[in-house]
Amino acid sequence: MKTDLTKILSIPGQGGLFRYIAQAKNGAIVESLADRKRSSFGASSRISALSDISIYTDDGEAKLQEVFLKMKDVLGDADAPSAKASPEDLKAFFAKALPDYDRDRFYVSHMKKVVSWYNCLKQYASLDFENPGDEDAARQDDAVSGEE
């Protein structure tokens, strides 16, 4: 099954990643990818969808999905380095996976989050991502086939 990064959330102060389940009265109901426990978070929580996150590069920004795919190309079936790896190891890894990352604005703390998210997705979801246009194309195909 493909992973929809618009529904995979990062919540500051909470470990791991969460899948969006539903809108709640004052926030969102989410499910932990790791243990499948459901929780609700208020509107004041700074919830971020992974699809909205980008990494600074020398030429602008790279969407997190693109970065994950480049990491997958470098790693194959292996896990990304641990978030507890040395800063030098993390920088060396990102120099291979995303050679044009902005060394002044993409910090080691960011790298730790990205490798942690990558490993979490690899273990509990899929690194095969839905593209935003896939759903629209599928609807158009259904509409065309329904007309025949």
N, C-alpha and C positions, 0 to 999 in steps of 0.2 A: 504494500500500500504506500502511496506517495505521501510525503509530509508537506503540509501546507504551513509555511512559516508565518502566515498572517494569523494563525491560530496557536502558534507556539510563543509563549510569553516568558519574559524575564521579569522578576519582581525583586527590586533592591531589598536586601536584608533577608532574603529567602534563598536557601541553597537550591540548586537544580533549576530545571525548566518546568513549565506548566502548560497544559493544553486548555484553551478557552472552552468552557462548556456553555455558559449562558450569561445573559445580563441579569444582574441582581438589582434590587431596589436602589441601593446606593453604591454600586460597583459591579464586580464581576464574580462569577463562580468559576473556579478553575480546578483542574485535576493535576496532581503531580505526575510527571512522566515516570519517575522512579518507583513510587509506591502506590500510585493510583488513588491516593487519598484526595478527597475533595475539600476545598476551602473557599471562603469568600473573602474578597479584599475590597476595601472601600475605594471610593473615587479619589481619595487623597493619596492612595498608593501610586507610586510612579511606575505603573505597569507599561512595559514596552514589548511590542510584537517584534520578533526577530526580523521580520520582513522590513521593518522601519529602520533597522540599524545598518550603518555603513562604516567602512574603514577608510581613514584618510590615506590617499596615495599621492604620489608626486604630481599626478595629472588631475586630481580631484578627489573622487570617492569611489569605492567599490562596494556594492551591496553585499551584505553578509552571505547571501546565498551563493554569489559568485566566489567569495572567499572560501566557503565550505567546499565547493566543487573543485577549486584549485588545490585545496588541502587534500581532498580525496585523490586527485591525480598524483600528488607527490607520495601519499601514504599507501595507496592501494587498500588492502584489507587491514592494515595495521592501525592501531590507535594513535591519536595525536599525542605529543609529549604531555606529560602530566602538568597540571597547573602548578605543581610544586617543583617543577624542573628549574634549573638555574636560569637567570635572566639571559645569559649568553646562549644557552641551548634554545630558548624560546626565540631569541632574535635570529639565530642561525636557521631555525626551522622556517620562520616567516620570510627570511631572505630567499629561501628556496620556493616556498609556496606562493608568496606575493612579493616578488623582488622589488617592486616599485612602491612598497608601503612607505608612508611619510615617517621618517625616523624621528622627527621633532614632535609629532602630534599623536602617534600611535604608540602608547606607552606599554611597558611590560605588564602593568595591571590590566590593560585591555587585552593583551595577548593571553593572559591567564584565563580571562573570561571566555574568549573565543575558543581556546583549546578545550576548556571544560564543557562548553556548550556542544562542541563538535562530538566529543566523546559521549556525552549524554544522548544526543540524537542518534549516534551510531548504535548505542546499547539499547535504547528504549523506543526508538521510532524508526526512521529510515533516512538515509542520505540521498534518497531518490526524491527530488522535490517537485511539487506541483509548480507549474509556471502560471502566472496570472492569466495568460491568454488561453490556457488549456481548457478551462471551463467554458469560456465563450465559444471556442472552436467546437467543443462537444455539443453545445446547445445549437449551433448553426448546422452541424452535421445532422442532428436529430430533426431539425426543422426541414432541412432539404430532403432527408429520407422520408419524412412524413408527408411531403407533397407529392411523392411519386405514386 
